[in-house]
Amino acid sequence: MIIPLVLLFPIINAYFEQKLTRNVYQYQQFKINEKVTAVAPKKCPSDLLNYTHSDTYVSQICFNKNVYYNVEVILGDNITRNNTFQLALDLTSPWTWYKQKDCISCKKIKPLEYEIDDECKRNSKNNNCFNEQFNKSFNAAKWNDIKVHGQIYSQNSLIQGTFQTDTIQMLAYNSSSKMTISQYIAYEWGNSTPPSLVSITGLQMLQVQYINNELPILADGVIGFGFGYTETDDEKAKSDADFVEKLVQEKTKLNLTKQLFALYTYESAVNFSDMVVQVGGIDEKYIRKQKSNGTWIDRLEKSGYYWMVEINKIELKNSEGRDIINTELPIKKAFFTLNSQFIELPYDMMKALTLNLQQFHSNTACDLVDSDMYILYCKNLPKSIQTDYILTFTFGNNQISINNSNHLYRECNSSSEDNRIWDCLFNIKFSQSEYVILGEPFMKNHYIVFENTPGNNTRKIGVFQAATHMYYPDNPNQYEWPLFNAILFIFIFGLISVCSITFLKSLCKDLFRSFKYRKAQNPEDQQSLRISKDIDYVDYSTQEEVQSQIKNIEMSDQRKIEEWNKQQEQFKFGEQFANSLESNSL
């Protein structure tokens, strides 16, 4: 029985994988002594709270982008080191953009006003478009006939430029070879055939000339992974600007068929896997075996370019079911982002959380600190809260938890000799917009799949527990049963092989003996096959030799009989002698 090996192991959907590198804005020092719990923070302006999405203007919900996950690409047709760029994945942007060579930073830029005054242009020498680490610029060579302006506006940022079309080239990242584009360019291939690059053509990108951003942009630009499909007449999406759609449509050897992408951003000291984004398919090796089924959540309609879902409840509870938050959400909406280091919650929910945390210990004191951040800080917090309480989100009928509690704490320092009491700064802050913002603590804990197939109205988000190790037995789950099948297959195949070889050897031996007997047999004296088996395999060419051998055997048997008779006579003599001695003694 031979089982095809292809049936023993899971079939992984074809996907295009890219390695992610994390670049984070390092906050120097939070003002932990500046308590702001009783001071209501400034909220997001209504024009940004009601985000706008058109083919030339995008307004964004308020939150600071303080972390970037970058992929390495080549802009243009020339494959050189100077043309390699670090573009950040942005789930809250529908457009891909990069900086042009004369990009300048100016605070005078206003939303929906594309004309730049002379003061901005005069200050072009003192700009912050570029920094030491991300100083790449690019001017598209394939210009459009008509320049169309585009603008991305938020409370803390404004980015403006014109839409251009050029080529993006990417190298399919293989987690085993771990080769990046920079290594691809520097490697001396010689007679070897280098892997082929995937070229994405016809993508409308924003070539940025003016930037006004509060925090530094830790990338050379952005790849828009926001939802890019027009749902209503009021939401007019930019044509040919959907990066995922363009990549899936490219005629590559991978033959991508699904318009989806997946993110794996888990990292720890014991995890040897890279952070990756996959387009067109998923790989179950990134899913933790205990939660392999996962949860699928429908994306909310009329949520523009955001990957937004309905959220019904948030709980910080222990195994006994005690909930520390227990507060209604003002806006039952949440969206996913890679650009926030925090879980961001509405202000009233943050206040309830600080009050309830203080009930666990008489000396525990929790507050929102730092007037710029409104981040949660607790002094004298029992260690048991960190280990026993899990932050859980309810989406419809589904509950999803952040099981790795370490992701919720930014910094903890022991304040007791027995290490049972700690001072902790959380990765939880207030949300300016009242939306729940699912940043890094949620994203890192999960392998998340974003699917957008307009033809069959499939617009959903799959959330799976992220694998914490890339080796067996902790993960991947899908290899356990196939591995058992493989071992069983090898055992059965080996057993059948051994039995077959033994049988064939015995059969050949019997045939050989039979052949020798028939060749040497005397027609006048039929000798049994038994005798032929006792004869050594000597090639007797004449009947005289055979008869001589038989006679020798008969003589040998006669000698054995004579020896046995002698032994019997000696035994009888000995017995008679013993009897005579016994009688004499009497």
C-alpha positions as CSV (number, residue, x, y, z in Angstrom):
1,M,0.0,0.0,0.0
2,I,1.6,3.2,-1.1
3,I,0.0,6.6,0.0
4,P,1.0,9.6,-2.1
5,L,3.0,11.9,0.1
6,V,1.0,14.9,-1.2
7,L,-1.9,13.6,0.9
8,L,0.1,13.4,4.0
9,F,0.9,17.1,4.4
10,P,-1.4,20.1,4.2
11,I,-1.7,22.1,1.0
12,I,-0.7,25.7,1.6
13,N,-2.4,28.4,-0.5
14,A,-0.1,30.1,-2.9
15,Y,1.0,33.4,-1.5
16,F,3.5,36.2,-2.1
17,E,5.5,36.8,1.1
18,Q,7.5,39.9,2.2
19,K,9.6,40.3,5.3
20,L,8.7,43.2,7.6
21,T,11.1,45.3,9.6
22,R,9.9,47.2,12.6
23,N,10.9,50.8,13.1
24,V,9.5,52.4,16.3
25,Y,9.4,56.0,17.6
26,Q,11.1,55.9,21.0
27,Y,9.3,58.1,23.5
28,Q,12.0,59.6,25.6
29,Q,10.2,59.7,29.0
30,F,6.6,59.6,30.0
31,K,5.5,62.1,32.6
32,I,4.3,59.6,35.1
33,N,4.0,62.2,37.9
34,E,1.7,64.3,35.7
35,K,-1.8,62.9,36.6
36,V,-4.5,63.8,34.2
37,T,-7.3,61.4,35.1
38,A,-9.6,64.2,36.1
39,V,-8.8,66.4,33.1
40,A,-10.8,65.6,30.0
41,P,-8.6,65.4,27.0
42,K,-9.1,67.1,23.6
43,K,-11.2,65.0,21.3
44,C,-10.8,64.4,17.6
45,P,-12.5,67.2,15.5
46,S,-15.8,66.2,14.0
47,D,-14.5,66.7,10.4
48,L,-11.9,64.0,11.1
49,L,-14.2,61.8,13.2
50,N,-16.5,61.6,10.2
51,Y,-13.7,60.5,7.9
52,T,-13.8,61.4,4.2
53,H,-12.8,59.1,1.3
54,S,-12.7,60.4,-2.3
55,D,-10.4,60.0,-5.3
56,T,-8.3,63.0,-4.4
57,Y,-8.8,63.6,-0.7
58,V,-8.6,61.4,2.4
59,S,-9.2,62.4,6.0
60,Q,-8.0,60.1,8.8
61,I,-9.3,59.4,12.3
62,C,-7.1,60.9,15.0
63,F,-4.3,58.8,16.4
64,N,-0.5,59.2,16.3
65,K,1.4,56.9,14.0
66,N,4.4,56.0,16.1
67,V,5.6,52.6,14.7
68,Y,6.2,51.5,11.1
69,Y,6.5,48.0,9.6
70,N,8.4,48.3,6.4
71,V,9.0,46.2,3.3
72,E,11.9,46.7,0.8
73,V,11.0,47.4,-2.8
74,I,12.5,48.8,-5.9
75,L,10.8,51.9,-7.5
76,G,11.3,52.2,-11.3
77,D,12.8,49.9,-13.8
78,N,16.5,50.2,-12.8
79,I,17.6,47.5,-10.3
80,T,20.2,49.4,-8.3
81,R,20.8,50.0,-4.6
82,N,19.8,53.6,-5.0
83,N,16.4,52.6,-6.2
84,T,15.6,50.4,-3.1
85,F,13.1,51.9,-0.7
86,Q,11.6,51.1,2.7
87,L,7.8,51.5,2.4
88,A,5.6,51.0,5.4
89,L,2.4,49.0,5.4
90,D,-0.5,51.2,6.3
91,L,-3.9,49.7,7.0
92,T,-5.4,53.1,7.4
93,S,-4.4,54.5,4.0
94,P,-5.9,53.6,0.6
95,W,-3.0,55.0,-1.3
96,T,0.7,54.1,-1.8
97,W,3.0,57.1,-1.6
98,Y,6.7,58.0,-1.7
99,K,8.7,61.2,-1.4
100,Q,9.9,63.1,-4.5
101,K,13.4,64.6,-4.7
102,D,12.4,68.2,-3.8
103,C,10.0,67.2,-1.0
104,I,9.7,69.9,1.6
105,S,8.1,70.1,5.1
106,C,5.8,73.1,5.8
107,K,3.4,73.8,8.6
108,K,1.4,76.2,6.3
109,I,-0.2,73.4,4.4
110,K,-4.0,73.4,4.8
111,P,-6.5,70.7,3.9
112,L,-8.2,70.9,0.5
113,E,-5.8,73.7,-0.5
114,Y,-3.3,72.4,-3.0
115,E,-1.6,75.7,-3.8
116,I,1.5,76.3,-1.6
117,D,2.4,79.8,-0.8
118,D,5.9,81.3,-1.2
119,E,6.7,81.1,2.5
120,C,6.7,77.3,2.3
121,K,8.9,77.3,-0.8
122,R,11.4,79.6,0.8
123,N,11.7,77.3,3.9
124,S,12.5,74.3,1.7
125,K,16.0,74.1,3.1
126,N,14.8,73.6,6.6
127,N,12.6,70.6,6.0
128,N,11.9,67.3,7.8
129,C,10.8,65.3,4.8
130,F,14.0,63.2,5.2
131,N,16.0,62.0,8.1
132,E,19.4,60.1,8.4
133,Q,17.8,56.7,8.2
134,F,15.1,57.3,5.6
135,N,16.5,59.8,3.0
136,K,15.4,58.2,-0.2
137,S,13.5,60.0,-2.9
138,F,12.1,59.2,-6.3
139,N,10.7,61.0,-9.3
140,A,8.5,58.9,-11.5
141,A,9.6,58.6,-15.2
142,K,6.2,57.5,-16.5
143,W,4.2,60.6,-16.0
144,N,0.5,61.0,-16.4
145,D,-0.8,63.4,-19.1
146,I,-2.7,65.4,-16.5
147,K,-1.4,65.9,-13.0
148,V,-4.0,65.0,-10.4
149,H,-3.5,66.3,-6.8
150,G,-4.0,64.0,-3.8
151,Q,-4.0,64.8,-0.1
152,I,-4.0,62.7,3.1
153,Y,-5.1,64.8,6.1
154,S,-5.2,64.0,9.8
155,Q,-5.0,66.0,13.0
156,N,-1.2,65.5,13.3
157,S,-0.2,65.0,9.7
158,L,-0.8,66.3,6.2
159,I,0.7,64.7,3.1
160,Q,0.2,66.2,-0.4
161,G,1.4,65.4,-3.9
162,T,0.4,64.3,-7.4
163,F,-0.7,60.9,-8.6
164,Q,1.9,59.2,-10.9
165,T,2.4,55.8,-12.4
166,D,5.6,53.8,-12.3
167,T,6.8,50.3,-11.6
168,I,7.2,48.7,-8.2
169,Q,9.5,45.6,-8.2
170,M,9.6,43.1,-5.3
171,L,11.4,39.9,-4.5
172,A,9.4,37.0,-3.2
173,Y,10.8,36.5,0.3
174,N,11.6,32.9,1.2
175,S,11.8,32.4,5.0
176,S,14.4,29.6,4.4
177,S,16.8,31.5,2.2
178,K,16.0,34.9,3.9
179,M,17.3,36.9,1.0
180,T,16.2,40.6,0.7
181,I,16.4,42.9,-2.3
182,S,19.6,44.5,-1.0
183,Q,21.2,41.1,-0.7
184,Y,19.8,40.2,-4.1
185,I,21.5,43.2,-5.7
186,A,24.8,42.8,-3.8
187,Y,25.1,39.0,-4.5
188,E,27.4,37.9,-7.3
189,W,25.3,35.3,-9.1
190,G,28.0,34.3,-11.7
191,N,26.6,31.3,-13.7
192,S,23.7,30.9,-11.2
193,T,20.2,32.0,-12.3
194,P,18.9,34.7,-9.9
195,P,15.3,34.6,-8.8
196,S,12.9,36.7,-10.8
197,L,11.5,39.9,-9.4
198,V,7.8,40.6,-9.5
199,S,6.9,43.8,-11.2
200,I,3.7,45.7,-10.4
201,T,2.7,48.1,-13.2
202,G,-0.1,50.5,-13.6
203,L,-0.4,51.3,-9.9
204,Q,-1.5,54.9,-9.2
205,M,0.8,56.3,-6.5
206,L,1.0,59.6,-4.7
207,Q,4.3,61.4,-5.4
208,V,4.6,63.5,-2.3
209,Q,6.0,67.0,-2.5
210,Y,4.8,68.5,0.8
211,I,4.7,67.0,4.3
212,N,3.6,68.4,7.6
213,N,3.9,65.7,10.3
214,E,4.2,65.9,14.0
215,L,6.2,62.8,14.5
216,P,9.0,61.6,12.2
217,I,7.9,59.2,9.4
218,L,10.2,56.2,9.9
219,A,10.0,55.1,6.2
220,D,10.6,56.3,2.7
221,G,6.9,56.1,2.0
222,V,3.8,54.0,2.5
223,I,2.1,51.0,0.8
224,G,-1.6,51.5,1.2
225,F,-3.2,48.3,2.5
226,G,-6.5,50.1,3.4
227,F,-9.8,48.8,2.1
228,G,-9.8,50.0,-1.5
229,Y,-13.3,49.2,-2.9
230,T,-16.0,51.7,-3.5
231,E,-19.2,50.8,-1.5
232,T,-21.4,53.8,-2.0
233,D,-21.8,56.8,-4.3
234,D,-20.5,59.0,-1.5
235,E,-17.3,57.0,-1.2
236,K,-15.4,57.3,-4.5
237,A,-12.2,55.3,-4.5
238,K,-9.2,56.2,-6.6
239,S,-9.0,53.9,-9.6
240,D,-5.9,51.7,-10.0
241,A,-4.7,52.5,-6.5
242,D,-5.4,49.2,-4.7
243,F,-2.0,47.6,-4.2
244,V,-3.2,44.2,-3.1
245,E,-5.6,44.0,-6.1
246,K,-2.8,45.0,-8.5
247,L,-0.4,42.4,-7.1
248,V,-2.9,39.6,-7.3
249,Q,-3.7,40.5,-10.9
250,E,0.0,40.3,-11.9
251,K,0.8,37.3,-14.0
252,T,3.4,35.7,-11.8
253,K,4.5,32.1,-11.4
254,L,2.7,32.0,-8.0
255,N,-0.7,32.3,-9.8
256,L,-2.3,34.3,-6.9
257,T,-6.1,34.0,-7.0
258,K,-7.4,35.4,-3.7
259,Q,-7.6,39.1,-3.0
260,L,-6.4,38.9,0.6
261,F,-3.4,39.5,2.8
262,A,-2.2,38.2,6.2
263,L,0.0,39.7,8.9
264,Y,2.3,37.9,11.4
265,T,4.1,40.4,13.7
266,Y,4.8,38.3,16.8
267,E,8.3,38.7,18.1
268,S,10.2,37.4,21.2
269,A,13.6,36.3,22.4
270,V,12.6,32.6,21.7
271,N,10.9,33.1,18.3
272,F,13.2,32.7,15.4
273,S,10.7,33.5,12.7
274,D,10.6,36.7,10.7
275,M,7.7,39.1,10.8
276,V,6.0,38.9,7.4
277,V,3.1,40.0,5.3
278,Q,1.6,37.5,2.8
279,V,-0.6,38.4,-0.2
280,G,-2.9,36.1,-2.0
281,G,-2.9,33.2,0.5
282,I,-2.1,32.2,4.0
283,D,0.4,29.8,5.7
284,E,-0.9,27.9,8.8
285,K,2.5,27.5,10.3
286,Y,2.0,31.0,11.7
287,I,-1.1,29.8,13.6
288,R,-0.8,28.5,17.2
289,K,-2.2,24.9,17.4
290,Q,-4.5,25.5,20.4
291,K,-6.5,28.1,18.4
292,S,-6.2,26.8,14.9
293,N,-9.9,27.4,14.1
294,G,-9.7,31.1,14.6
295,T,-12.5,33.7,14.4
296,W,-13.9,35.4,11.3
297,I,-15.4,38.9,11.7
298,D,-17.4,40.7,9.0
299,R,-16.0,44.1,8.1
300,L,-18.5,47.0,8.7
301,E,-20.1,48.5,5.7
302,K,-19.7,52.2,5.0
303,S,-16.4,52.4,6.9
304,G,-14.5,53.9,4.1
305,Y,-11.0,52.6,3.6
306,Y,-10.7,51.3,7.2
307,W,-10.6,47.7,8.2
308,M,-13.3,48.4,10.8
309,V,-15.5,46.0,12.7
310,E,-18.3,46.2,15.2
311,I,-17.1,45.8,18.8
312,N,-19.7,45.1,21.5
313,K,-17.7,44.8,24.7
314,I,-14.2,45.0,26.3
315,E,-13.3,43.1,29.4
316,L,-10.3,42.8,31.6
317,K,-11.2,39.7,33.6
318,N,-9.7,36.7,35.4
319,S,-10.6,33.0,35.2
320,E,-13.4,33.5,37.8
321,G,-15.1,36.0,35.4
322,R,-14.4,39.1,37.4
323,D,-14.4,42.1,35.0
324,I,-12.4,45.2,35.9
325,I,-13.7,47.4,33.0
326,N,-17.5,46.8,32.8
327,T,-18.3,50.0,30.9
328,E,-20.4,50.6,27.8
329,L,-18.7,51.7,24.6
330,P,-19.7,55.2,23.3
331,I,-18.9,54.1,19.7
332,K,-19.1,50.4,19.1
333,K,-16.5,50.5,16.3
334,A,-12.9,49.3,16.3
335,F,-10.3,49.4,13.5
336,F,-7.0,47.6,13.0
337,T,-3.6,49.3,12.5
338,L,0.1,48.6,12.5
339,N,1.0,52.2,13.3
340,S,0.1,52.4,17.0
341,Q,2.2,51.0,19.8
342,F,-1.0,50.9,22.0
343,I,-4.5,49.7,22.6
344,E,-6.5,52.9,22.5
345,L,-9.8,53.0,24.4
346,P,-12.4,55.7,25.0
347,Y,-11.8,58.2,27.8
348,D,-14.7,57.0,30.1
349,M,-13.5,53.4,29.8
350,M,-10.0,54.4,30.7
351,K,-11.3,56.2,33.9
352,A,-13.3,53.2,34.9
353,L,-10.3,51.0,34.4
354,T,-8.1,53.2,36.7
355,L,-10.7,53.2,39.5
356,N,-11.3,49.4,39.4
357,L,-7.6,48.5,39.3
358,Q,-7.1,50.3,42.6
359,Q,-9.5,48.0,44.4
360,F,-7.1,45.1,44.4
361,H,-4.7,46.4,47.0
362,S,-4.9,49.1,49.6
363,N,-1.8,50.8,48.4
364,T,-2.5,50.5,44.6
365,A,-2.8,53.9,42.9
366,C,-3.7,54.1,39.2
367,D,-4.0,57.2,37.0
368,L,-3.8,58.4,33.5
369,V,-0.5,60.3,33.2
370,D,1.2,62.6,30.7
371,S,-1.1,65.3,29.2
372,D,0.2,64.4,25.7
373,M,-0.6,60.7,26.0
374,Y,-3.1,59.9,28.7
375,I,-1.5,56.6,29.2
376,L,-2.4,54.2,32.1
377,Y,0.1,54.0,35.0
378,C,-0.3,52.0,38.2
379,K,1.9,52.0,41.4
380,N,2.0,49.1,43.8
381,L,0.1,46.8,41.5
382,P,-0.1,43.1,42.6
383,K,1.8,40.7,40.4
384,S,-1.3,38.5,40.3
385,I,-3.2,41.0,38.1
386,Q,-0.5,40.7,35.4
387,T,-0.7,36.9,35.3
388,D,-4.4,36.3,36.1
389,Y,-6.2,39.0,34.1
390,I,-6.7,38.8,30.4
391,L,-8.0,41.6,28.1
392,T,-10.9,40.3,26.0
393,F,-12.8,41.8,23.1
394,T,-16.3,40.8,22.1
395,F,-17.1,41.1,18.4
396,G,-20.7,40.0,17.9
397,N,-20.9,36.5,19.3
398,N,-17.1,36.0,19.2
399,Q,-14.6,36.7,22.0
400,I,-10.9,37.3,21.2
401,S,-8.3,37.7,23.9
402,I,-4.8,39.0,24.2
403,N,-3.4,35.8,25.9
404,N,0.1,37.1,26.1
405,S,-0.3,39.6,28.9
406,N,3.3,40.9,28.3
407,H,2.0,42.8,25.3
408,L,-0.2,44.9,27.6
409,Y,2.6,46.2,29.8
410,R,5.1,48.7,28.5
411,E,7.4,48.7,31.5
412,C,7.1,47.1,35.0
413,N,9.5,47.5,37.9
414,S,9.3,45.6,41.2
415,S,8.5,47.8,44.2
416,S,8.7,45.0,46.9
417,E,11.4,42.6,48.0
418,D,9.3,39.5,47.2
419,N,8.5,40.8,43.7
420,R,4.8,40.6,44.4
421,I,4.1,44.3,44.0
422,W,5.0,46.3,40.9
423,D,4.9,49.7,39.3
424,C,3.6,49.3,35.7
425,L,3.2,51.5,32.7
426,F,0.6,50.0,30.4
427,N,0.4,49.8,26.6
428,I,-3.1,51.2,27.0
429,K,-4.0,54.8,26.4
430,F,-7.0,56.9,25.6
431,S,-8.4,57.2,22.1
432,Q,-9.0,60.8,20.8
433,S,-11.6,59.6,18.5
434,E,-13.6,57.4,20.9
435,Y,-13.1,54.5,18.4
436,V,-11.3,51.5,19.8
437,I,-7.9,51.3,18.1
438,L,-6.4,47.8,17.9
439,G,-2.7,48.5,17.8
440,E,0.4,46.4,18.4
441,P,-0.7,44.6,21.6
442,F,-3.6,43.1,19.6
443,M,-1.8,42.7,16.3
444,K,1.3,41.0,17.7
445,N,-0.8,38.4,19.6
446,H,-2.6,37.2,16.5
447,Y,-2.1,36.1,12.9
448,I,-4.6,38.3,11.1
449,V,-6.1,37.7,7.6
450,F,-7.8,40.5,5.7
451,E,-10.0,39.4,2.8
452,N,-11.7,41.6,0.2
453,T,-13.3,39.9,-2.7
454,P,-15.9,42.4,-4.1
455,G,-17.3,39.9,-6.6
456,N,-18.8,37.6,-4.0
457,N,-19.1,40.3,-1.2
458,T,-16.5,38.6,0.9
459,R,-15.2,41.3,3.2
460,K,-14.0,39.8,6.4
461,I,-11.1,39.6,8.9
462,G,-9.8,36.3,10.3
463,V,-8.1,36.4,13.7
464,F,-6.0,33.4,14.8
465,Q,-3.7,33.0,17.8
466,A,-0.2,33.6,16.6
467,A,2.4,30.9,16.8
468,T,5.0,31.6,19.4
469,H,7.6,29.2,18.1
470,M,8.3,28.0,14.6
471,Y,9.3,24.5,15.6
472,Y,7.5,21.3,16.6
473,P,5.8,20.4,19.0
474,D,4.4,23.8,19.9
475,N,3.7,24.6,16.3
476,P,2.5,24.1,13.7
477,N,-0.5,22.1,14.5
478,Q,-1.2,20.9,11.0
479,Y,2.0,18.8,11.0
480,E,1.0,16.6,13.9
481,W,-1.5,14.3,12.1
482,P,0.4,14.3,8.8
483,L,3.6,13.5,10.6
484,F,1.9,10.5,12.2
485,N,0.6,9.4,8.8
486,A,4.1,9.8,7.4
487,I,5.7,7.6,10.1
488,L,2.9,5.0,9.7
489,F,3.5,5.0,5.9
490,I,7.3,4.5,6.3
491,F,6.7,1.7,8.8
492,I,4.2,-0.1,6.6
493,F,6.3,0.4,3.5
494,G,9.4,-0.9,5.3
495,L,7.5,-3.9,6.7
496,I,6.2,-4.9,3.3
497,S,9.6,-4.4,1.8
498,V,11.3,-6.7,4.4
499,C,8.6,-9.4,4.0
500,S,8.9,-9.2,0.2
501,I,12.6,-9.5,0.2
502,T,12.5,-12.5,2.6
503,F,9.9,-14.2,0.5
504,L,11.7,-13.7,-2.7
505,K,15.0,-14.9,-1.2
506,S,13.3,-18.1,0.1
507,L,11.6,-18.6,-3.2
508,C,14.8,-18.2,-5.2
509,K,16.6,-20.6,-2.8
510,D,13.9,-23.3,-3.3
511,L,13.9,-22.9,-7.0
512,F,17.7,-23.1,-7.1
513,R,17.7,-26.3,-5.1
514,S,14.9,-27.8,-7.2
515,F,16.8,-26.9,-10.4
516,K,20.0,-28.5,-9.1
517,Y,18.2,-31.7,-8.0
518,R,16.5,-32.1,-11.4
519,K,19.7,-31.5,-13.2
520,A,21.6,-34.1,-11.2
521,Q,18.9,-36.7,-10.6
522,N,19.3,-40.3,-11.9
523,P,16.3,-41.4,-13.8
524,E,16.8,-45.1,-12.6
525,D,17.1,-44.1,-8.9
526,Q,14.5,-41.4,-7.9
527,Q,16.1,-39.5,-5.0
528,S,13.8,-37.4,-2.8
529,L,14.0,-33.7,-2.7
530,R,14.8,-34.0,1.0
531,I,18.1,-35.6,0.2
532,S,19.0,-32.9,-2.3
533,K,18.4,-30.3,0.4
534,D,21.0,-31.9,2.6
535,I,23.6,-31.8,-0.1
536,D,25.9,-28.8,-0.3
537,Y,25.5,-26.8,-3.4
538,V,28.4,-28.3,-5.3
539,D,28.2,-28.5,-9.0
540,Y,28.2,-32.3,-10.0
541,S,28.7,-32.6,-13.7
542,T,28.4,-36.5,-13.9
543,Q,26.1,-39.2,-12.5
544,E,29.2,-41.1,-11.2
545,E,30.0,-38.2,-8.9
546,V,26.4,-38.1,-7.7
547,Q,26.3,-41.9,-7.0
548,S,29.7,-41.6,-5.2
549,Q,28.3,-38.9,-2.9
550,I,25.2,-40.9,-2.1
551,K,27.4,-43.9,-1.3
552,N,29.5,-41.8,1.0
553,I,26.4,-40.7,2.9
554,E,25.2,-44.3,3.3
555,M,28.7,-45.3,4.5
556,S,28.6,-42.4,7.0
557,D,25.2,-43.5,8.3
558,Q,26.5,-47.2,8.6
559,R,29.5,-46.0,10.7
560,K,27.1,-44.0,13.0
561,I,25.0,-47.2,13.6
562,E,28.1,-49.3,14.4
563,E,29.3,-46.6,16.9
564,W,25.9,-46.6,18.6
565,N,25.9,-50.4,18.9
566,K,29.3,-50.3,20.5
567,Q,28.2,-47.7,23.0
568,Q,25.2,-49.9,23.9
569,E,27.5,-52.9,24.4
570,Q,29.8,-50.9,26.7
571,F,26.8,-49.7,28.7
572,K,25.5,-53.3,29.2
573,F,29.0,-54.4,30.3
574,G,29.2,-51.6,32.8
575,E,25.8,-52.5,34.2
576,Q,26.8,-56.2,34.6
577,F,30.0,-55.2,36.3
578,A,28.2,-53.0,38.8
579,N,25.7,-55.8,39.6
580,S,28.5,-58.3,40.3
581,L,30.2,-55.9,42.6
582,E,27.0,-55.4,44.5
583,S,26.4,-59.1,44.9
584,N,29.9,-59.8,46.2
585,S,29.5,-57.1,48.8
586,L,26.4,-58.8,50.1
